[in-house]
Amino acid sequence: MNKHRNASEKVFKFALADVIGSIICLMFMVVELAVAPTLSTYGIVFAALYVLLLIALPAKPTLCCVALTVLNAVLTIIPVLVVVPTTFWGTWFAMGLLARKERPWVV
């Protein structure tokens, strides 16, 4: 019984850390939008995907972490100027979660 309780407490702590991390990343985005509120058309699409992935991250951490990383790679590679708030906060957070939860080759 005690082992089961400790395991469930550990899962709860990780899930709480995921929620708190997502909220912090969203707060960075809101602050950046308050300072420089201009977004390009592509920027609106990327920002909406970024927000959706951060909101869904506590429910499906591995999938959303990989999607956040791919989103940032696409944003960097795309040959169009995309004015969007910095997505590095969410990408770094996603890479940290992947490193903590998955095998090293996933990261």
Buried (B, 14 or more C-beta within 10 A) or exposed (E): EEEEEEEEEEEEEBEEBBBEBBEBBBEBBEEBBEEEEEBBEBBEEBBEBBBEBBBBBBEEBBEBBBBBBEBBEEBEEEEEEBBBBEBEBBBBBBBBBBEEBBEEEEB
